[in-house]
Amino acid sequence: MTNSPDWLQIHHGHAPLIVSFPHTGTDLPASRVDHFVSPWLARRDADWWVHELYAFAKALGATTVRTAISRSLIDVNRDPSGATLYPGQNTTGLCPLTTFDNQPLYRAGLEPDDAEIQYRRRTWFDPYHAALDNEIQRLRAQHETVVVYDAHSIRSLIPHLFDGELPQFNIGSAGPSGAPDTSCDNALTDVVENLCAMSGMSHVRNGRFKGGWITRHYSNTANGVHTLQMELGCRGYMHEPAPADVNEHSWPTPYDPEHAAPVRNTLQQVLGACLEFATRRNA
């Protein structure tokens, strides 16, 4: 879209594959940056460098949709009603008040009220989803089947959110562990899981991260839209400090292409499998 705001970055491909990057942004509007305890804290939980890790997606013909806005301002992968996606588990909301480590994000008295939350929805949340929906509809006009792949990462050790070290590859299809997939055909998730297993790195299917709002909201398998989330442990493509050592001076570490090569190779195979799945359905 030529009239998209600078923070909304869209690459128009023609293959039946969309890669969404809802959490790689770090921008904070000047009018609100002082509301946070610190800019670093408001950026700390970004999916660091994930859009760079998946830079190969455009060469596959994929469409990409990315917001440059920090998830701490508004999280475009949360239910806009405010309902939790993970009942009974610690998580963060539409306009998070705390970090992943349960630290307050805002200075006292500067937390977003209802009017501010609605403003953020209109300004950033709604345009992101209008763009994603438009791209799905554009590609569905060309292809009977489209795969929407939601790309994420997170620090591997966050005791407030999960026990122990997170698996390297966390495949989310909005289904209970061991049960049929909900957001996409089982055949697609089977292939993706097999590729992750073949990497020799740890993986799980519908474990702690089963898929967020994007995966659940846009899934429409009866009408040819299959969605899948991939949550990566950051350790696969950057060097992570121990949880106690994560601070403004140690995090984030740079993207390391050489270190990332094994994970990136598997992700190339995974996106290739998503594309092959859609292409076969379209034959």
NORJO-V48326 format. One record per residue. N is the residue number from 1. PHI is phi as a letter, one per 30 degrees, with the letter a starting at -180 (999 if undefined). OMEGA is omega as a letter, one per 20 degrees, with the letter a starting at -180 (none if undefined). BURIAL is + if it has 16 or more other ideal C-beta (glycine too) atoms within 10 Angstrom, else -. Layout:
# NORJO-V48326
N/PHI/OMEGA/BURIAL  N/PHI/OMEGA/BURIAL
This chain:
# NORJO-V48326
1/999/a/-  2/d/a/-  3/c/r/-  4/d/r/-  5/d/a/-  6/e/a/-  7/d/a/+  8/c/a/+  9/c/a/+  10/b/r/+  11/c/a/-  12/c/r/-  13/c/a/+  14/b/r/-  15/d/a/+  16/d/a/+  17/b/r/+  18/b/r/+  19/c/a/+  20/c/r/+  21/b/a/+  22/d/a/+  23/b/a/+  24/d/a/+  25/d/r/+  26/b/a/+  27/d/r/-  28/b/a/+  29/d/a/-  30/e/a/-  31/d/a/-  32/b/a/+  33/d/a/-  34/d/r/-  35/d/a/+  36/d/r/+  37/e/r/-  38/a/r/-  39/e/a/-  40/d/a/-  41/d/a/+  42/d/r/+  43/c/a/+  44/e/a/+  45/c/r/+  46/d/r/+  47/d/a/+  48/e/r/+  49/i/a/+  50/d/r/+  51/d/r/+  52/d/r/-  53/e/a/+  54/c/a/+  55/e/a/-  56/d/a/-  57/d/a/+  58/d/r/-  59/d/r/-  60/d/a/+  61/j/a/-  62/d/r/+  63/d/r/+  64/b/r/+  65/b/a/+  66/b/r/+  67/c/r/+  68/d/a/+  69/d/r/+  70/d/r/+  71/d/r/+  72/d/r/+  73/d/r/+  74/a/a/+  75/c/a/+  76/d/r/+  77/c/r/+  78/c/r/+  79/d/a/-  80/d/r/+  81/d/a/-  82/j/r/-  83/d/r/-  84/d/r/-  85/d/a/+  86/b/a/-  87/e/r/-  88/i/a/-  89/c/r/-  90/d/r/-  91/a/r/+  92/c/a/+  93/c/a/+  94/e/r/+  95/c/a/+  96/e/r/+  97/c/a/-  98/b/r/+  99/d/r/+  100/d/r/+  101/c/r/-  102/i/r/-  103/c/r/-  104/d/r/-  105/d/a/+  106/c/r/+  107/d/a/-  108/e/r/-  109/i/a/-  110/c/r/-  111/d/a/-  112/d/r/+  113/c/a/-  114/e/a/-  115/d/r/-  116/d/r/-  117/d/r/+  118/d/r/-  119/d/a/-  120/d/r/+  121/d/a/+  122/d/a/-  123/d/a/-  124/b/a/+  125/d/a/+  126/d/r/-  127/d/r/+  128/d/a/+  129/d/r/+  130/d/r/-  131/d/a/+  132/d/r/+  133/d/r/-  134/d/a/-  135/d/r/+  136/d/a/+  137/d/r/-  138/d/a/-  139/d/r/+  140/d/r/+  141/d/a/-  142/c/a/-  143/b/r/+  144/d/a/-  145/b/r/+  146/b/r/+  147/c/r/+  148/c/a/+  149/c/a/+  150/c/a/+  151/c/a/+  152/b/r/+  153/a/a/+  154/a/r/+  155/e/a/+  156/d/a/+  157/b/r/+  158/b/a/+  159/e/a/-  160/d/a/-  161/c/a/+  162/a/r/+  163/d/r/-  164/i/a/-  165/d/r/-  166/d/r/+  167/e/a/+  168/d/a/+  169/c/r/+  170/c/a/+  171/c/a/+  172/c/r/+  173/b/r/+  174/h/r/+  175/b/r/+  176/d/r/-  177/e/r/-  178/i/a/-  179/c/r/-  180/e/r/-  181/d/a/+  182/c/a/+  183/d/a/+  184/a/r/+  185/d/r/+  186/e/a/-  187/d/r/-  188/d/a/+  189/d/r/+  190/e/a/-  191/d/a/+  192/d/r/+  193/d/r/+  194/d/r/-  195/d/r/+  196/d/r/+  197/d/a/-  198/d/r/-  199/d/a/+  200/i/r/-  201/c/a/+  202/d/r/+  203/a/r/+  204/a/r/+  205/c/a/+  206/h/r/+  207/d/a/+  208/d/a/+  209/c/a/+  210/c/a/+  211/k/a/+  212/c/a/+  213/e/a/+  214/d/a/+  215/e/a/+  216/d/a/+  217/d/a/+  218/c/r/+  219/d/r/+  220/a/a/-  221/d/r/-  222/d/r/-  223/c/r/-  224/i/r/+  225/c/a/+  226/c/a/+  227/b/a/+  228/a/r/+  229/c/r/+  230/b/r/+  231/c/a/+  232/c/r/+  233/d/a/+  234/e/a/+  235/e/a/+  236/d/a/+  237/b/r/+  238/b/a/+  239/c/a/-  240/c/r/+  241/d/r/-  242/d/a/-  243/e/a/-  244/d/a/-  245/c/r/-  246/d/a/+  247/b/a/-  248/d/a/-  249/c/a/-  250/c/a/-  251/b/j/+  252/d/r/+  253/d/a/-  254/d/r/-  255/d/a/-  256/c/a/-  257/e/a/-  258/d/r/-  259/d/a/+  260/d/a/+  261/e/a/-  262/d/r/-  263/d/a/+  264/d/r/+  265/d/r/-  266/d/r/+  267/d/r/+  268/d/r/+  269/d/a/+  270/d/r/+  271/d/r/+  272/d/r/-  273/d/r/+  274/d/a/+  275/d/r/+  276/d/r/-  277/e/a/+  278/d/a/+  279/d/r/-  280/d/r/-  281/d/a/+  282/d/a/-  283/d/none/-
